[in-house]
């Protein structure tokens, strides 16, 4: 999941092919609650285009989520990435 999110973050056109369903297959069952927050990020593409500060905040959180996934963070830590201000 971290690899897929990182590629999409580097190239915003990749977000259109990502859904929580195709991410769930690569995510440990205990961490799947984080997918609702990733869905929030995915649905905010239009807002990120209009609001540079919001885009920066969300992309920073996405980079932090990717790092947390790579180090095998616990569910509680993963759930803190809400992609909200």
Z-matrix of the N, CA and C atoms (Angstrom, degrees):
N
C 1 1.445
C 2 1.527 1 110.32
N 3 1.319 2 117.41 1 -42.61
C 4 1.464 3 120.43 2 -178.69
C 5 1.521 4 110.98 3 -60.06
N 6 1.328 5 117.37 4 -41.57
C 7 1.467 6 120.52 5 -179.72
C 8 1.524 7 111.03 6 -63.02
N 9 1.310 8 117.17 7 -44.22
C 10 1.464 9 121.64 8 -179.67
C 11 1.524 10 110.93 9 -63.62
N 12 1.319 11 117.11 10 -43.97
C 13 1.464 12 120.66 11 178.78
C 14 1.529 13 111.18 12 -64.96
N 15 1.323 14 116.92 13 -38.59
C 16 1.465 15 120.05 14 -179.58
C 17 1.524 16 111.80 15 -66.13
N 18 1.316 17 117.97 16 -42.23
C 19 1.469 18 121.40 17 177.68
C 20 1.524 19 110.03 18 -62.60
N 21 1.315 20 116.33 19 -44.12
C 22 1.461 21 120.03 20 -179.52
C 23 1.523 22 111.24 21 -65.74
N 24 1.323 23 117.51 22 -37.67
C 25 1.464 24 120.80 23 179.10
C 26 1.521 25 110.79 24 -65.07
N 27 1.319 26 116.76 25 -37.54
C 28 1.467 27 121.19 26 179.89
C 29 1.524 28 111.90 27 -71.10
N 30 1.320 29 117.58 28 -25.98
C 31 1.459 30 121.73 29 -178.39
C 32 1.519 31 108.27 30 -136.88
N 33 1.315 32 116.87 31 97.16
C 34 1.467 33 121.45 32 -171.40
C 35 1.518 34 113.92 33 -56.60
N 36 1.326 35 119.72 34 -21.33
C 37 1.467 36 120.32 35 179.03
C 38 1.528 37 111.57 36 -68.48
N 39 1.328 38 118.09 37 -17.46
C 40 1.462 39 121.17 38 179.26
C 41 1.525 40 112.98 39 -74.77
N 42 1.334 41 118.88 40 -17.10
C 43 1.472 42 119.97 41 -177.82
C 44 1.515 43 111.92 42 -62.38
N 45 1.330 44 117.76 43 -29.19
C 46 1.462 45 119.40 44 -176.44
C 47 1.526 46 112.38 45 -64.36
N 48 1.320 47 118.19 46 -22.76
C 49 1.457 48 120.54 47 -179.89
C 50 1.515 49 114.49 48 -94.87
N 51 1.318 50 117.22 49 5.69
C 52 1.457 51 120.58 50 -176.15
C 53 1.523 52 110.45 51 -106.65
N 54 1.307 53 115.30 52 134.98
C 55 1.470 54 121.11 53 173.55
C 56 1.524 55 107.80 54 -139.69
N 57 1.306 56 115.62 55 163.27
C 58 1.461 57 118.66 56 179.42
C 59 1.527 58 111.07 57 -63.97
N 60 1.325 59 117.30 58 -27.63
C 61 1.457 60 119.96 59 179.75
C 62 1.525 61 111.59 60 -64.86
N 63 1.355 62 117.10 61 -43.91
C 64 1.462 63 117.02 62 -179.21
C 65 1.518 64 112.26 63 -79.17
N 66 1.313 65 118.57 64 -14.34
C 67 1.462 66 121.23 65 174.19
C 68 1.527 67 111.24 66 -83.03
N 69 1.312 68 117.44 67 -32.02
C 70 1.463 69 121.88 68 -174.51
C 71 1.524 70 111.96 69 -61.16
N 72 1.303 71 117.35 70 -33.77
C 73 1.457 72 120.56 71 -177.89
C 74 1.523 73 111.90 72 -62.27
N 75 1.322 74 116.95 73 -25.97
C 76 1.458 75 121.61 74 -175.74
C 77 1.529 76 112.32 75 -103.33
N 78 1.307 77 117.67 76 10.31
C 79 1.456 78 121.26 77 -174.43
C 80 1.520 79 110.35 78 -118.56
N 81 1.308 80 115.90 79 135.09
C 82 1.461 81 120.77 80 177.63
C 83 1.521 82 109.43 81 -57.49
N 84 1.297 83 116.13 82 141.37
C 85 1.468 84 122.05 83 -176.35
C 86 1.524 85 112.99 84 -53.52
N 87 1.320 86 117.94 85 -38.74
C 88 1.457 87 121.52 86 -178.99
C 89 1.519 88 113.17 87 -67.34
N 90 1.322 89 117.68 88 -18.18
C 91 1.457 90 120.99 89 -176.94
C 92 1.527 91 112.72 90 -105.56
N 93 1.317 92 118.41 91 3.78
C 94 1.464 93 120.19 92 -174.56
C 95 1.519 94 114.16 93 -66.62
N 96 1.327 95 118.26 94 -17.76
C 97 1.462 96 120.50 95 176.88
C 98 1.523 97 111.85 96 -59.90
N 99 1.307 98 117.23 97 -25.14
C 100 1.457 99 121.10 98 -179.15
C 101 1.532 100 111.27 99 -65.96
N 102 1.320 101 117.48 100 -19.18
C 103 1.465 102 120.27 101 -177.40
C 104 1.526 103 112.98 102 -63.39
N 105 1.312 104 117.99 103 -31.05
C 106 1.469 105 119.81 104 176.78
C 107 1.520 106 110.13 105 -62.26
N 108 1.329 107 116.42 106 -37.81
C 109 1.461 108 119.88 107 178.16
C 110 1.521 109 111.47 108 -71.79
N 111 1.323 110 117.37 109 -36.32
C 112 1.471 111 120.42 110 175.71
C 113 1.528 112 109.36 111 -65.06
N 114 1.328 113 117.24 112 -39.37
C 115 1.473 114 120.22 113 175.36
C 116 1.523 115 110.89 114 -57.72
N 117 1.330 116 116.51 115 -40.03
C 118 1.464 117 120.72 116 177.70
C 119 1.524 118 109.59 117 -60.14
N 120 1.329 119 117.15 118 -46.43
C 121 1.460 120 121.13 119 177.55
C 122 1.531 121 110.03 120 -58.39
N 123 1.325 122 117.25 121 -47.93
C 124 1.460 123 120.97 122 -177.49
C 125 1.528 124 111.98 123 -61.46
N 126 1.315 125 116.76 124 -36.82
C 127 1.466 126 119.90 125 -177.95
C 128 1.527 127 113.01 126 -76.63
N 129 1.324 128 117.60 127 -12.93
C 130 1.468 129 121.22 128 -177.72
C 131 1.533 130 114.61 129 -92.33
N 132 1.309 131 118.39 130 13.57
C 133 1.471 132 120.90 131 -177.65
C 134 1.528 133 111.67 132 -54.87
N 135 1.326 134 117.36 133 -39.99
C 136 1.468 135 120.36 134 -179.55
C 137 1.522 136 111.59 135 -66.09
N 138 1.312 137 117.43 136 -36.78
C 139 1.466 138 121.05 137 179.41
C 140 1.526 139 110.12 138 -69.37
N 141 1.346 140 116.58 139 -41.06
C 142 1.463 141 119.72 140 179.07
C 143 1.521 142 111.94 141 -61.28
N 144 1.332 143 117.01 142 -31.41
C 145 1.475 144 120.70 143 178.17
C 146 1.530 145 111.56 144 -68.10
N 147 1.320 146 117.15 145 -31.12
C 148 1.462 147 122.13 146 -175.53
C 149 1.524 148 113.70 147 -93.50
N 150 1.334 149 117.47 148 -25.25
C 151 1.457 150 121.21 149 -170.08
C 152 1.533 151 109.86 150 -127.96
N 153 1.319 152 116.18 151 101.95
C 154 1.473 153 121.72 152 -175.92
C 155 1.526 154 112.19 153 -62.21
N 156 1.320 155 117.93 154 -37.57
C 157 1.463 156 120.88 155 -179.42
C 158 1.533 157 110.15 156 -67.66
N 159 1.319 158 116.83 157 -41.31
C 160 1.465 159 121.18 158 178.18
C 161 1.521 160 110.13 159 -65.03
N 162 1.327 161 116.02 160 -42.34
C 163 1.464 162 120.98 161 176.77
C 164 1.517 163 110.80 162 -58.91
N 165 1.305 164 116.72 163 -46.45
C 166 1.463 165 121.14 164 -179.98
C 167 1.521 166 111.40 165 -60.89
N 168 1.332 167 116.88 166 -45.02
C 169 1.459 168 121.62 167 179.80
C 170 1.526 169 110.71 168 -61.74
N 171 1.328 170 116.29 169 -47.00
C 172 1.463 171 119.27 170 -178.02
C 173 1.525 172 111.86 171 -66.84
N 174 1.316 173 117.09 172 -41.39
C 175 1.461 174 119.50 173 179.96
C 176 1.522 175 111.41 174 -67.69
N 177 1.324 176 117.90 175 -34.68
C 178 1.458 177 121.12 176 175.98
C 179 1.528 178 109.95 177 -63.69
N 180 1.341 179 115.99 178 -44.86
C 181 1.460 180 119.13 179 178.43
C 182 1.527 181 111.42 180 -64.28
N 183 1.337 182 116.76 181 -36.09
C 184 1.461 183 119.60 182 178.99
C 185 1.532 184 110.29 183 -64.98
N 186 1.319 185 117.42 184 -41.62
C 187 1.468 186 120.38 185 177.78
C 188 1.530 187 110.50 186 -63.02
N 189 1.324 188 116.24 187 -38.99
C 190 1.465 189 120.16 188 177.77
C 191 1.531 190 111.41 189 -67.77
N 192 1.328 191 116.94 190 -38.47
C 193 1.464 192 120.83 191 176.65
C 194 1.524 193 110.44 192 -63.30
N 195 1.316 194 116.99 193 -44.53
C 196 1.466 195 121.06 194 178.64
C 197 1.527 196 110.11 195 -57.75
N 198 1.324 197 116.55 196 -45.92
C 199 1.469 198 120.51 197 178.97
C 200 1.524 199 110.88 198 -62.31
N 201 1.326 200 116.99 199 -41.13
C 202 1.464 201 120.95 200 179.99
C 203 1.530 202 110.99 201 -65.37
N 204 1.324 203 117.06 202 -40.74
C 205 1.460 204 120.41 203 177.57
C 206 1.527 205 110.47 204 -62.68
N 207 1.309 206 116.44 205 -42.09
C 208 1.472 207 120.56 206 -178.34
C 209 1.526 208 112.14 207 -64.49
N 210 1.298 209 117.18 208 -32.18
C 211 1.464 210 118.18 209 -179.23
C 212 1.531 211 111.83 210 -92.45
N 213 1.334 212 116.77 211 5.72
C 214 1.457 213 120.77 212 176.02
C 215 1.515 214 113.53 213 72.29
N 216 1.319 215 116.20 214 38.93
C 217 1.462 216 121.55 215 -177.97
C 218 1.525 217 111.77 216 -58.48
N 219 1.302 218 114.67 217 150.99
C 220 1.468 219 121.84 218 177.90
C 221 1.526 220 110.53 219 -70.24
N 222 1.318 221 115.16 220 159.02
C 223 1.471 222 122.83 221 -179.27
C 224 1.530 223 111.89 222 -51.34
N 225 1.322 224 117.67 223 -45.38
C 226 1.467 225 121.13 224 -178.26
C 227 1.529 226 111.62 225 -58.33
N 228 1.317 227 117.30 226 -40.66
C 229 1.462 228 119.53 227 178.65
C 230 1.517 229 111.21 228 -69.04
N 231 1.319 230 117.71 229 -41.01
C 232 1.463 231 120.98 230 -179.61
C 233 1.529 232 111.63 231 -63.45
N 234 1.323 233 116.92 232 -33.62
C 235 1.462 234 120.56 233 -178.08
C 236 1.530 235 113.25 234 -72.14
N 237 1.309 236 118.32 235 -12.43
C 238 1.460 237 119.47 236 179.54
C 239 1.527 238 112.05 237 -76.03
N 240 1.316 239 117.27 238 -12.36
C 241 1.471 240 120.90 239 178.94
C 242 1.528 241 108.83 240 -87.57
N 243 1.328 242 115.20 241 90.66
C 244 1.462 243 120.94 242 -175.11
C 245 1.523 244 113.04 243 -97.77
N 246 1.327 245 117.23 244 -15.25
C 247 1.463 246 123.94 245 -177.36
C 248 1.525 247 112.22 246 61.37
N 249 1.326 248 114.59 247 29.88
C 250 1.461 249 121.86 248 174.66
C 251 1.522 250 108.56 249 -114.16
N 252 1.322 251 116.32 250 156.73
C 253 1.464 252 120.81 251 179.01
C 254 1.500 253 111.44 252 -64.64
